[in-house]
Amino acid sequence: MSTARWLATDGITLAVVAHTLIGVSLVWDKVLLKRRETQNLLSYVFWLGAISVFGLVLIAFGFKMPPLRMAGLGFAAGVLDLIASYFYYSALKSGEASDELAAMGGFGPVATALIAIPLLGAHIGGDLTGFLLLTAGGFLMFFAEKSPLRKMLPKILLAAGGFGLMNVLQKIVFNQTNFVSGYVFFTAGTWVGSLALLIPPSWRRQIFRTSEKAEPRSKVWYMLNRFLAGVGSFLVVFAISRASPSIVQAISGIRYVTVFLGAYLITKCKPSWFREDFRGWTMVTKVVATGLVISGLVLVGIHSRATQ
């Protein structure tokens, strides 16, 4: 297999690109979530799920109706994605003493690995040392923040558990059907989940009232950022179809490195958007965490290349 083709289909490479894009999106999410017109979380999550309907265009590219059980699992994974996203973005808004962006830390990879053992009948795929370094880097990046842990931790655990179960359900579906068929039912679940948010009248009023108040510029930036996040999320799902979900989730540490670098640049160049603490111990801890993530990524990449 040529190097170019391998890079385009390798789950590890796809995960690195995906989490980098999501990291960029997270930085801009933090900017948007500080604006009055985008602070309503229900509205934010609704549009996050609603635009997933565009994933249904893949029906024209190799869709085959999977067994009913697999279709149901794929649909359930999509609904879980929306629920977990709600708690994830709720945690993202909870930062007070500093602007908390690396909201999942190492919780997501650990949750995915623990759920994968009974449901997939397999332990961590890939290089164990690399996985541990990536996960340690994620935890260290999280605890480097002076965050209101008592307020954030329940949301983070719920988000980590939801994303972990979602990742494993996706892998089960992809093991039994092709990527397009599994992804179509996943996006259908996310889309239907977003429509369900419109059922309670009070939620429906919040969603559309907030959308109407948003300034045109905010709407444009929001949709562009959702497109970027959507591409990243699509590549994460594609990576899970090609590699161990535990390893793909562990590589999420790269998004926090991206967040760290992006937040540093914004703090120095555009502090009116938001400010991060990059002094003393916080800075040292984040640099060490970045080193752990990069080291783990190198080990996982070497293992992946050796097994191809």
Phi, psi and omega in degrees: 000133180292156180299318181297317181292321179297316180298326183284340184240350181290130183297326181292313179299316179300319181294321179297313179297316182299311183289333174294315178298318179293324177299316177299317179296322180297321178300314180288329174302319181296323176296313182294321183289352174266354178271140185305318187284351180241016184276346179285114187292323179300314179297318182298312182289325178302310182290331175301316180279326185297320183286352177292348179301335180293342176294342181290348178295342179291350177305329182281357186239059173098021179288133173227134183297116180281171173305150185303322181296318180292322177298318179294320179293319178297317178297316180296323178298322178295318178296318178299323180301317181291318180296313180296324179297323179301311181291326179297311181286334174294319176294323180299326180278349189279348181302128181240296182296327173218169182274097186285120179243321181278065192291337184263334181051228179265003183295319182299309179300319180295315179299316180298316181296317181293321179288328182292330184300307180283327187274325179262349181066028183216152176270188184302127177276153177086203185276119184294318180299318177299317178301315182295321178293317179298316181292319178298320177298320178296315178298316182296320178298320180294311185283352174290337181280145174272069190265155174283081190301320181299325180281324187272326192302315178302320179293320180295317180295319178295317178295316181297316178296319179295314179293323179298312178295321178300314180300317182291319177298320177300315181297320178300315180295314182294333177290340185251348181212177180280168186299313184301314182297317179293320183291324179300316180288330176296312180292327177297320178296318179295318181294312179297323177300321178293321178295329179295336178293342180276352185293308178295126183304321182294322178293318181299319179295318179300315184298309185281330177294317179294320180295322181291328182281343183296136178289150181309316181298320179296319179298318181296311180296322180298313183292322177297319180291325177293325177296316179298314178295325179296319177297316178298316180295320177300316181292328175298314180297318178298319178297321179297327178290344184250346186213177178295131179298330179295317180291317179300318179291324179296326180293351176301344174303333180293331178290329180283331172294318177298318178297316179302311181293318180295317180294324178297315180295319180294318179300321182279323188257332184218061185296345178292339178286305170190164182234139173247157178270114180239037181252150170052232187297325180299315180296315180299316182297318181292325178293317177298317179299319178298319178298320178296316180298314181296319179297315178297321180295320178297315181296316179295320179296318179296317179297318181297316181295322182291333183268358180283000000 
